[in-house]
Amino acid sequence: MTEGLTMLDTYRVPAENLTPLRAKLAKITKQAVKLGLPPVTLTEVRRETEPYEELDVLTGEKILKARIWVIIQVHGSQPKLAGWQFVATLAPSDEGTIISAVPGQTVPEQYRNTDAHCDHCHTVRRRREIYVVRHEDGRTAQVGSNCLRDFLGGTDPQAVADYAQMLGAFALSAASGDPLDPRFQGEAAWPLDYFLTWVAYVIRKAGWCSRSAANAAMDRGQSKTATASWVLDLLRPGENTEKRVWINRHGRPVLLEADQQLAETAISWAQGVTAENDYLHNLGVIARTGAVTYRTSGLAASIIAAYQKTLEQAQEKAERAQAPDIPDFTGRHTFAGTIISVKAGQEYYGHRGPRKMLVQAEAGWRVYGSLPAELERQCMAQGGQDYRDPVGATVTLAASIKRSEKDPKFGFFSRPTLKAVTFPTTVDA
Ligand SMILES: [Zn+2]
């Protein structure tokens, strides 16, 4: 058996069909391996987003949705038997003949309305399948399965025919665009810029809440709705309780141009972001794909939060650059500042040392050192049953301060005494 041409065909398929198509190719590859052929592979070339509109029965507004199409290429090879190659499988029926062409093969028109005869034995009878084959010299023929061996020779022409038939069936499903797996039928998707405009709106009204923060709140017995969940509820065209809750709380949604601008800027940022970790890599992929599904909604929504965080960090860095150097303090110095972060104390010989905190002084420089015992007591007293988190609190401390040799805007404090503390007022209900 000689190997045929490297087959190459391109299809535009709904994204939800990729998984079932890959499963089909895995089966075809098994058959290819049996025949000593290379595996049949599917390569994703690019994705296209096709927006469409739906009407929200609750608000009477149009909701934009999107279908995601994937351009795929299929590579493989076709066997030749005595110079003959399979072109298509014909399945005659009372309604007409179903032609499944092998990917990359064109079936001559005459086979569309052919009868069930066999070019080898010249008999016409009811056949479930007839194979169209093409010789290297250009001749074509249609052969019934019983005559395959006599016509083509080879050890197992039926196995080759089965392989060709599987390829043909694959090509039919890939080209149809119909949902191949009912579980993924009509999977909802939205254009990314549209989805993120809604995210910007929800953040503007209710603040940002990630999926993981919402889940963590649920574990503590509290109820918090993730930003992405609000957006999904608002974008569901029908009546739903969550949408009613939102409208009662915030009024009917009104998207501003500022929301759209934030969405677009955040997308451009995510498209060009350096993939320092998997999370940023995934954001980049979604931003370049240009569409959001249920599965990627949480990640997609976080594009805006991640972008805003980057802005804040850049601003903070610029502010830090403006900060003065730590002066040469002799003896103890009293200063006021805000607690930026708190870390667990070091453990030595089974004993844990005092916790550490980073404090930004009003002047702008930052110092690091132990939490005074008095501050720990204040956290306990403030928190009632729970311990009060000191991050964000304003403190006045008396301590010795030593400037860092590496960074003149950073230093270490020791032997701190707490003079005063003010905890921020809680807004989080
Ligand atoms: Zn025959």
Residues whose N, C-alpha, C, O or C-beta is under 5 A from the ligand:
A	BS01	ZN	C118 H120 C121 H122 G144 C147
